[in-house]
Amino acid sequence: MEKIAFLGLGRMGLPMARRLAAAGHPLTVWNRSPGRAGGLAGATEATTPVEAVRGADVVVTMLSTPAAVAEVADRFTTGLAPGALWIDMSSIGPRATAELRARLPYGVALVDAPVIGSVGPAATGDLVVFAGGEDADLDRAQPVLERLGRVRRCGGPGAGAALKVVVIGAIVASVTVVGEILAVADELGVPREQAREVLSAGPLAGVVARAHSTESDFPVRLAAKDLALAGGGPVLSAAREVLLADPSIAEQDLSAVVDALRRG
């Protein structure tokens, strides 16, 4: 099996790396804060990004922001050997993905493969993976990505990153709207459970369920980051302002915005 380097053992990265280790891949991992590799049986923890990728056939990155990916890439791209495949699963948008591609060493391929799903699906391999890249590179990435979720091939380079921005923008903005409309229900004297029941019976059922999820772990600060990647449209910009208005919920799941709007 191909040797894999996995960089970024955060909320999502750790359970994803655990699945790759369980599949039998020789695995080297790195995280900005050391000591996160506990429980990754058979994995080797590197002390630097370049050490992690040395000799790797496939490199997977799962980092939080475009700036984080660019900073870590500066530290390991010189260590990538010709023939290596880099799969970036971070949510950084197509522009940042294109910038990464432009600085690839000779003979190194890049697949953009951000995901939809939270920590639970990451642990069970039930993420939705949006994959973009050249056909041959997607074929090579497929066995790795299939260990992590259901793979949807979106098209050429950057297509996966672009679709992720579209989908997550819709989800985050819609959850924010549900939070605000429930606050309106409170103001109008409509019992919240009644409003929720009726909304759940219509086309917003999935959004209402996500707005009240107790199992997801998608921090509000990252939701705001993803809206910023979508650009400056008035609706998405307004939703982002709402998410940033209450710093106390920054590390809580997106569903926290519902209660924050109610308090507001």
Backbone as CSV, one residue per row, in Angstrom:
resi,resn,N_x,N_y,N_z,CA_x,CA_y,CA_z,C_x,C_y,C_z
1,MET,0.848,-1.192,0.000,0.000,0.000,0.000,0.889,1.250,0.000
2,GLU,0.364,2.324,-0.590,1.151,3.539,-0.668,1.380,4.128,0.724
3,LYS,2.561,4.679,0.879,2.898,5.341,2.137,2.253,6.720,2.153
4,ILE,1.580,7.040,3.250,0.845,8.292,3.349,1.427,9.165,4.455
5,ALA,1.528,10.463,4.174,1.810,11.462,5.201,0.538,12.262,5.409
6,PHE,0.134,12.414,6.652,-1.102,13.145,6.981,-0.725,14.322,7.859
7,LEU,-1.009,15.540,7.388,-0.646,16.755,8.112,-1.911,17.485,8.557
8,GLY,-2.060,17.631,9.870,-3.217,18.315,10.441,-4.115,17.363,11.197
9,LEU,-3.887,17.246,12.504,-4.647,16.304,13.330,-5.607,17.049,14.248
10,GLY,-6.421,17.897,13.660,-7.411,18.633,14.435,-8.691,17.833,14.610
11,ARG,-9.802,18.535,14.815,-11.097,17.884,15.034,-11.398,16.850,13.957
12,MET,-11.168,17.230,12.710,-11.475,16.347,11.591,-10.295,15.468,11.209
13,GLY,-9.120,16.037,11.239,-7.951,15.319,10.757,-7.621,14.067,11.539
14,LEU,-7.756,14.117,12.851,-7.389,12.959,13.664,-8.232,11.729,13.345
15,PRO,-9.569,11.824,13.342,-10.339,10.623,12.987,-10.124,10.177,11.545
16,MET,-9.843,11.113,10.645,-9.563,10.732,9.265,-8.253,9.963,9.174
17,ALA,-7.231,10.455,9.854,-5.943,9.751,9.864,-6.089,8.381,10.509
18,ARG,-6.929,8.300,11.520,-7.146,7.013,12.192,-7.723,5.980,11.221
19,ARG,-8.610,6.416,10.340,-9.188,5.500,9.366,-8.130,5.007,8.368
20,LEU,-7.239,5.872,7.965,-6.191,5.466,7.033,-5.212,4.503,7.694
21,ALA,-4.904,4.756,8.964,-4.032,3.834,9.689,-4.691,2.474,9.841
22,ALA,-5.999,2.472,10.126,-6.716,1.211,10.310,-6.788,0.409,9.016
23,ALA,-6.701,1.104,7.879,-6.730,0.415,6.587,-5.396,-0.232,6.248
24,GLY,-4.385,0.023,7.064,-3.096,-0.616,6.859,-2.068,0.212,6.119
25,HIS,-2.394,1.468,5.808,-1.424,2.307,5.124,-0.248,2.630,6.057
26,PRO,0.990,2.512,5.588,2.106,3.069,6.352,1.870,4.572,6.497
27,LEU,1.824,5.065,7.709,1.348,6.424,7.949,2.318,7.209,8.826
28,THR,2.697,8.381,8.328,3.445,9.349,9.121,2.575,10.575,9.283
29,VAL,2.492,11.108,10.491,1.604,12.238,10.759,2.374,13.398,11.352
30,TRP,1.818,14.576,11.180,2.371,15.784,11.786,1.232,16.701,12.170
31,ASN,1.398,17.399,13.287,0.435,18.399,13.721,1.198,19.568,14.322
32,ARG,0.636,20.764,14.148,1.320,21.955,14.655,1.581,21.845,16.154
33,SER,0.597,21.347,16.903,0.789,21.075,18.330,1.130,19.599,18.471
34,PRO,2.329,19.248,18.921,2.738,17.842,18.976,1.942,17.050,20.010
35,GLY,2.008,15.730,19.870,1.381,14.848,20.834,-0.032,14.439,20.476
36,ARG,-0.519,14.811,19.293,-1.885,14.479,18.901,-2.007,13.075,18.317
37,ALA,-0.904,12.390,18.139,-0.937,11.090,17.458,-1.251,9.934,18.397
38,GLY,-1.512,10.214,19.663,-1.856,9.147,20.587,-3.087,8.392,20.125
39,GLY,-3.016,7.086,20.119,-4.136,6.278,19.670,-4.099,5.935,18.202
40,LEU,-3.137,6.494,17.469,-2.966,6.147,16.056,-2.001,4.974,15.963
41,ALA,-2.522,3.790,16.146,-1.674,2.600,16.172,-0.933,2.446,14.853
42,GLY,0.373,2.276,14.945,1.179,2.052,13.757,1.647,3.309,13.063
43,ALA,1.160,4.478,13.479,1.570,5.723,12.838,2.839,6.260,13.480
44,THR,3.631,6.930,12.681,4.844,7.591,13.157,4.596,9.087,13.185
45,GLU,4.905,9.725,14.297,4.697,11.171,14.408,5.986,11.899,14.077
46,ALA,5.941,12.743,13.055,7.098,13.529,12.647,7.143,14.837,13.437
47,THR,8.323,15.414,13.507,8.481,16.666,14.247,8.361,17.891,13.352
48,THR,8.483,17.701,12.033,8.351,18.803,11.091,7.553,18.333,9.879
49,PRO,6.939,19.257,9.144,6.221,18.856,7.935,7.111,18.181,6.906
50,VAL,8.311,18.703,6.698,9.183,18.112,5.678,9.618,16.713,6.076
51,GLU,9.788,16.478,7.361,10.099,15.123,7.823,8.917,14.196,7.572
52,ALA,7.704,14.708,7.748,6.515,13.876,7.563,6.374,13.408,6.120
53,VAL,6.683,14.276,5.160,6.439,13.930,3.752,7.598,13.192,3.113
54,ARG,8.710,13.094,3.797,9.884,12.446,3.206,9.573,10.985,2.875
55,GLY,9.680,10.644,1.618,9.437,9.273,1.186,7.983,8.914,1.017
56,ALA,7.069,9.876,1.199,5.636,9.577,1.092,5.200,9.518,-0.367
57,ASP,4.348,8.558,-0.667,3.730,8.490,-1.993,2.560,9.458,-2.099
58,VAL,1.811,9.572,-0.997,0.625,10.435,-0.952,0.727,11.315,0.286
59,VAL,0.464,12.598,0.118,0.427,13.545,1.232,-0.986,14.085,1.338
60,VAL,-1.566,14.004,2.532,-2.907,14.538,2.784,-2.783,15.695,3.766
61,THR,-3.359,16.836,3.420,-3.394,17.965,4.351,-4.835,18.256,4.730
62,MET,-5.045,18.492,6.022,-6.372,18.838,6.543,-6.164,19.955,7.564
63,LEU,-6.137,21.191,7.066,-5.817,22.348,7.878,-6.975,23.348,7.827
64,SER,-6.920,24.378,8.668,-8.130,25.162,8.925,-8.387,26.308,7.965
65,THR,-7.350,26.945,7.446,-7.550,28.160,6.659,-6.581,28.189,5.485
66,PRO,-6.842,29.045,4.473,-5.882,29.195,3.384,-4.490,29.589,3.873
67,ALA,-4.430,30.483,4.852,-3.131,30.910,5.366,-2.388,29.754,6.024
68,ALA,-3.107,28.908,6.759,-2.467,27.764,7.414,-1.925,26.787,6.391
69,VAL,-2.687,26.528,5.328,-2.219,25.608,4.297,-0.988,26.175,3.598
70,ALA,-1.021,27.458,3.256,0.119,28.073,2.575,1.372,28.034,3.445
71,GLU,1.189,28.305,4.744,2.352,28.318,5.651,2.969,26.940,5.788
72,VAL,2.132,25.923,5.946,2.649,24.560,6.084,3.229,24.073,4.762
73,ALA,2.583,24.448,3.646,3.108,24.048,2.334,4.510,24.595,2.118
74,ASP,4.759,25.816,2.571,6.106,26.388,2.455,7.145,25.521,3.146
75,ARG,6.692,24.759,4.138,7.624,23.965,4.942,7.817,22.545,4.421
76,PHE,6.964,22.095,3.492,7.148,20.703,3.059,7.253,20.488,1.554
77,THR,6.878,21.457,0.731,6.843,21.182,-0.708,8.219,20.838,-1.268
78,THR,9.269,21.397,-0.704,10.606,21.067,-1.202,10.968,19.613,-0.923
79,GLY,10.272,18.977,0.012,10.553,17.586,0.346,9.740,16.588,-0.452
80,LEU,8.845,17.075,-1.331,8.024,16.167,-2.131,8.830,15.629,-3.307
81,ALA,8.815,14.331,-3.469,9.555,13.701,-4.557,8.709,13.661,-5.824
82,PRO,9.328,13.697,-7.004,8.565,13.512,-8.249,7.736,12.229,-8.170
83,GLY,6.500,12.327,-8.596,5.602,11.178,-8.518,4.704,11.194,-7.305
84,ALA,4.959,12.108,-6.365,4.110,12.196,-5.175,2.761,12.822,-5.535
85,LEU,1.738,12.439,-4.803,0.397,13.003,-4.970,0.014,13.728,-3.695
86,TRP,-0.339,14.982,-3.820,-0.778,15.782,-2.672,-2.295,15.924,-2.760
87,ILE,-2.996,15.482,-1.718,-4.449,15.626,-1.621,-4.736,16.651,-0.530
88,ASP,-5.198,17.823,-0.931,-5.546,18.828,0.069,-7.031,18.744,0.351
89,MET,-7.371,18.410,1.601,-8.766,18.242,2.010,-9.261,19.412,2.857
90,SER,-8.459,20.460,2.930,-8.835,21.661,3.660,-9.885,22.441,2.869
91,SER,-10.652,23.262,3.571,-11.641,24.125,2.915,-11.014,25.498,2.711
92,ILE,-10.438,25.706,1.516,-9.688,26.944,1.279,-10.142,27.669,0.016
93,GLY,-11.051,27.091,-0.749,-11.560,27.756,-1.938,-10.669,27.569,-3.157
94,PRO,-11.222,27.818,-4.336,-10.480,27.552,-5.571,-9.304,28.487,-5.817
95,ARG,-9.383,29.734,-5.353,-8.270,30.651,-5.590,-7.022,30.193,-4.854
96,ALA,-7.162,29.860,-3.573,-5.999,29.379,-2.818,-5.501,28.049,-3.373
97,THR,-6.416,27.200,-3.838,-6.015,25.933,-4.428,-5.180,26.165,-5.678
98,ALA,-5.582,27.113,-6.508,-4.810,27.433,-7.711,-3.422,27.947,-7.350
99,GLU,-3.323,28.710,-6.278,-2.012,29.211,-5.847,-1.117,28.065,-5.400
100,LEU,-1.693,27.070,-4.727,-0.898,25.904,-4.337,-0.415,25.148,-5.573
101,ARG,-1.292,24.986,-6.526,-0.948,24.243,-7.736,0.186,24.931,-8.501
102,ALA,0.166,26.258,-8.502,1.159,27.014,-9.267,2.571,26.844,-8.715
103,ARG,2.698,26.438,-7.465,4.025,26.315,-6.872,4.426,24.866,-6.618
104,LEU,3.741,23.914,-7.244,4.093,22.509,-7.062,5.469,22.214,-7.648
105,PRO,6.269,21.405,-6.980,7.522,20.948,-7.584,7.249,20.104,-8.825
106,TYR,8.239,19.990,-9.678,8.096,19.217,-10.906,7.704,17.771,-10.577
107,GLY,6.695,17.262,-11.290,6.316,15.865,-11.150,5.393,15.562,-9.993
108,VAL,4.960,16.594,-9.251,4.040,16.399,-8.126,2.637,16.815,-8.554
109,ALA,1.647,15.992,-8.248,0.254,16.272,-8.620,-0.538,16.713,-7.395
110,LEU,-1.609,17.461,-7.653,-2.470,17.956,-6.574,-3.922,17.634,-6.879
111,VAL,-4.612,17.084,-5.898,-6.062,16.888,-5.942,-6.680,17.706,-4.820
112,ASP,-7.681,18.530,-5.132,-8.412,19.254,-4.087,-9.618,18.416,-3.707
113,ALA,-9.757,18.142,-2.411,-10.806,17.207,-1.971,-11.383,17.611,-0.620
114,PRO,-11.975,18.818,-0.523,-12.618,19.213,0.741,-13.846,18.353,1.012
115,VAL,-14.305,18.398,2.241,-15.366,17.480,2.653,-16.552,18.223,3.265
116,ILE,-17.694,17.567,3.218,-18.887,17.982,3.956,-19.138,16.915,5.016
117,GLY,-19.357,17.355,6.248,-19.571,16.418,7.349,-18.782,16.858,8.558
118,SER,-19.136,16.312,9.701,-18.498,16.705,10.950,-17.681,15.550,11.518
119,VAL,-17.379,15.644,12.796,-16.467,14.694,13.431,-17.011,13.268,13.402
120,GLY,-18.324,13.097,13.642,-18.900,11.758,13.615,-18.708,11.064,12.283
121,PRO,-19.136,11.677,11.172,-18.900,11.071,9.862,-17.423,10.890,9.529
122,ALA,-16.570,11.763,10.040,-15.136,11.593,9.806,-14.640,10.296,10.438
123,ALA,-15.186,9.955,11.589,-14.763,8.736,12.284,-15.303,7.474,11.628
124,THR,-16.484,7.578,11.014,-17.127,6.390,10.444,-16.910,6.247,8.935
125,GLY,-16.225,7.217,8.329,-16.001,7.158,6.890,-17.203,7.560,6.078
126,ASP,-18.052,8.427,6.638,-19.278,8.834,5.963,-19.278,10.298,5.537
127,LEU,-18.100,10.874,5.378,-18.015,12.222,4.842,-18.439,12.220,3.375
128,VAL,-18.777,13.395,2.863,-18.933,13.585,1.427,-17.688,14.323,0.955
129,VAL,-16.999,13.744,-0.015,-15.729,14.281,-0.490,-15.934,14.863,-1.882
130,PHE,-15.644,16.156,-2.038,-15.727,16.814,-3.344,-14.318,16.839,-3.942
131,ALA,-14.085,16.057,-4.975,-12.739,15.891,-5.512,-12.588,16.558,-6.868
132,GLY,-11.527,17.354,-7.005,-11.219,17.995,-8.269,-9.775,17.724,-8.654
133,GLY,-9.523,17.534,-9.942,-8.159,17.290,-10.404,-8.150,16.627,-11.763
134,GLU,-6.947,16.328,-12.236,-6.821,15.599,-13.493,-7.316,14.165,-13.289
135,ASP,-7.844,13.579,-14.354,-8.457,12.253,-14.241,-7.500,11.216,-13.653
136,ALA,-6.265,11.193,-14.127,-5.307,10.199,-13.636,-5.023,10.399,-12.154
137,ASP,-4.974,11.640,-11.732,-4.711,11.935,-10.320,-5.911,11.565,-9.453
138,LEU,-7.118,11.802,-9.966,-8.318,11.401,-9.238,-8.405,9.885,-9.117
139,ASP,-8.013,9.170,-10.171,-8.006,7.706,-10.109,-7.075,7.231,-9.003
140,ARG,-5.925,7.858,-8.906,-4.949,7.455,-7.887,-5.426,7.819,-6.483
141,ALA,-6.106,8.956,-6.366,-6.576,9.395,-5.042,-7.786,8.605,-4.568
142,GLN,-8.534,8.012,-5.479,-9.804,7.371,-5.151,-9.710,6.371,-3.999
143,PRO,-8.768,5.426,-3.994,-8.737,4.443,-2.891,-8.527,5.080,-1.522
144,VAL,-7.743,6.154,-1.481,-7.525,6.858,-0.216,-8.796,7.585,0.201
145,LEU,-9.390,8.310,-0.734,-10.578,9.100,-0.411,-11.760,8.221,-0.040
146,GLU,-11.849,7.044,-0.663,-12.970,6.145,-0.352,-12.925,5.645,1.090
147,ARG,-11.773,5.629,1.707,-11.687,5.250,3.120,-12.299,6.319,4.019
148,LEU,-12.463,7.524,3.470,-12.897,8.657,4.274,-14.346,9.052,4.025
149,GLY,-14.890,8.654,2.884,-16.281,9.015,2.616,-16.713,8.692,1.206
150,ARG,-17.848,9.235,0.845,-18.411,9.054,-0.496,-17.826,10.110,-1.416
151,VAL,-17.150,9.653,-2.446,-16.394,10.558,-3.300,-17.256,11.023,-4.472
152,ARG,-17.338,12.324,-4.627,-18.006,12.914,-5.793,-16.948,13.632,-6.624
153,ARG,-16.704,13.127,-7.823,-15.759,13.789,-8.723,-16.443,14.999,-9.354
154,CYS,-15.827,16.138,-9.177,-16.480,17.394,-9.551,-15.972,17.976,-10.861
155,GLY,-14.832,17.487,-11.349,-14.250,18.042,-12.557,-12.762,18.237,-12.399
156,GLY,-12.223,19.185,-13.143,-10.791,19.415,-13.182,-10.253,20.104,-11.939
157,PRO,-8.987,20.515,-11.991,-8.354,21.161,-10.843,-9.162,22.343,-10.307
158,GLY,-9.387,22.351,-9.010,-10.126,23.424,-8.347,-11.621,23.216,-8.281
159,ALA,-12.142,22.216,-9.013,-13.597,22.029,-9.050,-14.148,21.558,-7.714
160,GLY,-13.422,20.722,-7.006,-13.872,20.276,-5.688,-13.896,21.417,-4.694
161,ALA,-12.834,22.228,-4.709,-12.767,23.383,-3.811,-13.895,24.360,-4.084
162,ALA,-14.234,24.540,-5.375,-15.304,25.476,-5.735,-16.668,24.980,-5.276
163,LEU,-16.957,23.688,-5.503,-18.255,23.155,-5.093,-18.411,23.202,-3.580
164,LYS,-17.335,22.967,-2.846,-17.418,23.032,-1.381,-17.833,24.429,-0.932
165,VAL,-17.278,25.466,-1.555,-17.653,26.836,-1.196,-19.145,27.066,-1.434
166,VAL,-19.651,26.565,-2.563,-21.072,26.733,-2.899,-21.956,26.043,-1.868
167,VAL,-21.639,24.777,-1.571,-22.501,23.989,-0.684,-22.436,24.495,0.749
168,ILE,-21.242,24.736,1.255,-21.135,25.149,2.653,-21.684,26.560,2.836
169,GLY,-21.559,27.410,1.808,-22.146,28.745,1.893,-23.648,28.673,2.064
170,ALA,-24.278,27.785,1.299,-25.732,27.623,1.409,-26.120,27.094,2.781
171,ILE,-25.376,26.117,3.291,-25.709,25.527,4.588,-25.568,26.541,5.711
172,VAL,-24.438,27.223,5.754,-24.166,28.146,6.854,-25.153,29.314,6.842
173,ALA,-25.373,29.886,5.672,-26.308,31.014,5.600,-27.722,30.576,5.970
174,SER,-28.108,29.397,5.537,-29.464,28.917,5.834,-29.662,28.654,7.315
175,VAL,-28.671,28.074,7.974,-28.775,27.852,9.421,-28.894,29.184,10.146
176,THR,-28.138,30.174,9.693,-28.218,31.505,10.309,-29.604,32.107,10.128
177,VAL,-30.179,31.941,8.948,-31.531,32.454,8.697,-32.552,31.758,9.599
178,VAL,-32.432,30.435,9.759,-33.343,29.711,10.646,-33.238,30.252,12.072
179,GLY,-32.016,30.506,12.523,-31.848,31.083,13.854,-32.549,32.414,13.989
180,GLU,-32.441,33.252,12.965,-33.077,34.564,13.023,-34.592,34.456,12.966
181,ILE,-35.108,33.551,12.144,-36.560,33.451,12.023,-37.178,32.876,13.291
182,LEU,-36.439,32.031,14.009,-36.943,31.543,15.294,-36.949,32.658,16.333
183,ALA,-35.985,33.585,16.212,-36.008,34.753,17.088,-37.226,35.629,16.769
184,VAL,-37.570,35.732,15.482,-38.779,36.463,15.084,-40.019,35.786,15.670
185,ALA,-40.022,34.448,15.646,-41.153,33.715,16.233,-41.322,34.081,17.704
186,ASP,-40.216,34.154,18.428,-40.284,34.549,19.839,-40.913,35.938,19.987
187,GLU,-40.469,36.875,19.141,-40.974,38.242,19.230,-42.465,38.324,18.937
188,LEU,-42.943,37.451,18.052,-44.346,37.478,17.661,-45.236,36.602,18.539
189,GLY,-44.627,35.957,19.527,-45.402,35.117,20.424,-45.734,33.749,19.867
190,VAL,-45.059,33.339,18.800,-45.258,31.993,18.252,-44.405,31.027,19.062
191,PRO,-44.988,30.008,19.667,-44.178,29.055,20.434,-43.060,28.477,19.562
192,ARG,-41.877,28.471,20.120,-40.722,28.035,19.327,-40.891,26.619,18.810
193,GLU,-41.416,25.711,19.622,-41.577,24.333,19.175,-42.602,24.229,18.051
194,GLN,-43.608,25.079,18.113,-44.593,25.076,17.033,-43.944,25.548,15.730
195,ALA,-43.184,26.617,15.805,-42.499,27.126,14.616,-41.535,26.081,14.067
196,ARG,-40.806,25.455,14.965,-39.841,24.439,14.533,-40.547,23.253,13.882
197,GLU,-41.662,22.837,14.463,-42.400,21.687,13.920,-42.897,21.963,12.504
198,VAL,-43.445,23.157,12.294,-43.991,23.485,10.977,-42.863,23.647,9.959
199,LEU,-41.780,24.321,10.354,-40.639,24.478,9.448,-40.039,23.120,9.080
200,SER,-40.021,22.209,10.037,-39.448,20.879,9.793,-40.297,20.036,8.865
201,ALA,-41.554,20.418,8.679,-42.447,19.661,7.801,-42.391,20.147,6.359
202,GLY,-41.602,21.185,6.107,-41.543,21.765,4.774,-40.175,21.624,4.140
203,PRO,-39.883,22.439,3.128,-38.628,22.321,2.380,-37.382,22.665,3.185
204,LEU,-37.552,23.280,4.351,-36.396,23.637,5.184,-36.068,22.563,6.218
205,ALA,-36.644,21.388,6.081,-36.484,20.347,7.108,-35.011,20.059,7.418
206,GLY,-34.201,19.880,6.388,-32.796,19.552,6.615,-32.039,20.666,7.308
207,VAL,-32.347,21.904,6.938,-31.681,23.051,7.553,-32.083,23.191,9.020
208,VAL,-33.368,22.988,9.301,-33.838,23.075,10.683,-33.163,21.998,11.533
209,ALA,-33.043,20.799,10.978,-32.366,19.723,11.714,-30.918,20.099,11.994
210,ARG,-30.226,20.684,10.999,-28.829,21.078,11.217,-28.733,22.208,12.234
211,ALA,-29.702,23.103,12.228,-29.686,24.229,13.160,-29.848,23.781,14.608
212,HIS,-30.384,22.568,14.821,-30.593,22.066,16.183,-29.740,20.827,16.473
213,SER,-28.730,20.593,15.649,-27.888,19.413,15.835,-27.135,19.463,17.163
214,THR,-27.070,18.327,17.825,-26.278,18.214,19.052,-25.078,17.290,18.848
215,GLU,-24.875,16.837,17.620,-23.805,15.881,17.345,-22.704,16.459,16.456
216,SER,-22.924,17.623,15.882,-21.945,18.211,14.971,-20.914,19.025,15.737
217,ASP,-19.760,19.214,15.109,-18.684,19.996,15.728,-17.991,20.806,14.634
218,PHE,-18.669,21.835,14.172,-18.171,22.728,13.122,-18.140,24.130,13.718
219,PRO,-16.985,24.575,14.201,-16.919,25.839,14.933,-17.437,27.031,14.127
220,VAL,-18.095,27.929,14.814,-18.649,29.123,14.187,-17.564,29.907,13.462
221,ARG,-16.369,29.979,14.026,-15.302,30.762,13.381,-14.941,30.181,12.013
222,LEU,-14.994,28.853,11.878,-14.696,28.246,10.585,-15.867,28.418,9.618
223,ALA,-17.080,28.423,10.141,-18.236,28.707,9.289,-18.129,30.112,8.714
224,ALA,-17.718,31.069,9.538,-17.537,32.442,9.065,-16.428,32.512,8.026
225,LYS,-15.363,31.747,8.247,-14.274,31.686,7.264,-14.761,31.176,5.930
226,ASP,-15.590,30.132,5.945,-16.097,29.566,4.697,-17.000,30.550,3.964
227,LEU,-17.791,31.335,4.701,-18.611,32.357,4.046,-17.731,33.416,3.398
228,ALA,-16.615,33.744,4.023,-15.702,34.723,3.429,-15.141,34.211,2.107
229,LEU,-14.909,32.914,2.001,-14.396,32.345,0.757,-15.393,32.490,-0.382
230,ALA,-16.681,32.606,-0.042,-17.721,32.712,-1.069,-17.812,34.109,-1.657
231,GLY,-17.134,35.073,-1.068,-17.170,36.424,-1.611,-18.073,37.349,-0.827
232,GLY,-18.392,38.485,-1.430,-19.050,39.547,-0.679,-20.491,39.806,-1.024
233,GLY,-21.249,38.792,-1.450,-22.671,38.999,-1.713,-23.391,39.465,-0.466
234,PRO,-24.486,40.211,-0.620,-25.135,40.819,0.545,-25.686,39.826,1.555
235,VAL,-26.272,38.730,1.095,-26.865,37.771,2.031,-25.770,37.026,2.792
236,LEU,-24.764,36.531,2.068,-23.687,35.795,2.734,-22.873,36.711,3.639
237,SER,-22.676,37.957,3.219,-21.942,38.908,4.061,-22.701,39.195,5.344
238,ALA,-24.020,39.336,5.234,-24.829,39.587,6.431,-24.784,38.395,7.372
239,ALA,-24.858,37.177,6.822,-24.785,35.982,7.667,-23.437,35.910,8.371
240,ARG,-22.382,36.264,7.664,-21.049,36.243,8.280,-20.955,37.256,9.425
241,GLU,-21.531,38.422,9.235,-21.519,39.416,10.302,-22.240,38.899,11.540
242,VAL,-23.334,38.185,11.335,-24.065,37.600,12.462,-23.185,36.594,13.196
243,LEU,-22.490,35.752,12.458,-21.646,34.741,13.078,-20.504,35.366,13.874
244,LEU,-19.998,36.490,13.410,-18.858,37.132,14.078,-19.285,38.079,15.203
245,ALA,-20.586,38.323,15.328,-21.059,39.323,16.286,-20.893,38.898,17.738
246,ASP,-20.864,37.586,17.988,-20.785,37.087,19.366,-19.532,36.227,19.513
247,PRO,-18.396,36.813,19.922,-17.144,36.058,20.027,-17.226,34.871,20.983
248,SER,-18.192,34.884,21.889,-18.279,33.804,22.881,-18.653,32.466,22.252
249,ILE,-19.206,32.477,21.040,-19.614,31.216,20.409,-18.630,30.769,19.329
250,ALA,-17.499,31.448,19.202,-16.568,31.188,18.092,-16.127,29.734,18.006
251,GLU,-15.921,29.077,19.147,-15.443,27.702,19.141,-16.567,26.689,19.284
252,GLN,-17.803,27.167,19.371,-18.944,26.258,19.463,-19.431,25.861,18.079
253,ASP,-20.215,24.799,18.034,-20.772,24.360,16.758,-21.680,25.438,16.170
254,LEU,-21.813,25.407,14.852,-22.650,26.368,14.129,-24.045,26.505,14.724
255,SER,-24.595,25.431,15.270,-25.946,25.498,15.835,-26.044,26.503,16.981
256,ALA,-24.915,26.886,17.565,-24.941,27.859,18.677,-25.475,29.209,18.233
257,VAL,-25.426,29.493,16.931,-25.916,30.786,16.471,-27.417,30.921,16.701
258,VAL,-28.142,29.811,16.774,-29.595,29.860,16.990,-29.882,30.472,18.366
259,ASP,-29.212,29.975,19.393,-29.422,30.515,20.732,-28.849,31.918,20.847
260,ALA,-27.747,32.203,20.149,-27.159,33.541,20.201,-28.117,34.584,19.635
261,LEU,-28.795,34.230,18.548,-29.775,35.167,17.971,-30.979,35.330,18.893
262,ARG,-31.350,34.272,19.574,-32.474,34.365,20.504,-32.136,35.316,21.655
263,ARG,-30.904,35.214,22.147,-30.462,36.119,23.221,-30.400,37.555,22.729
264,GLY,-29.973,37.686,21.461,-29.808,39.045,20.918,-31.121,39.750,20.736
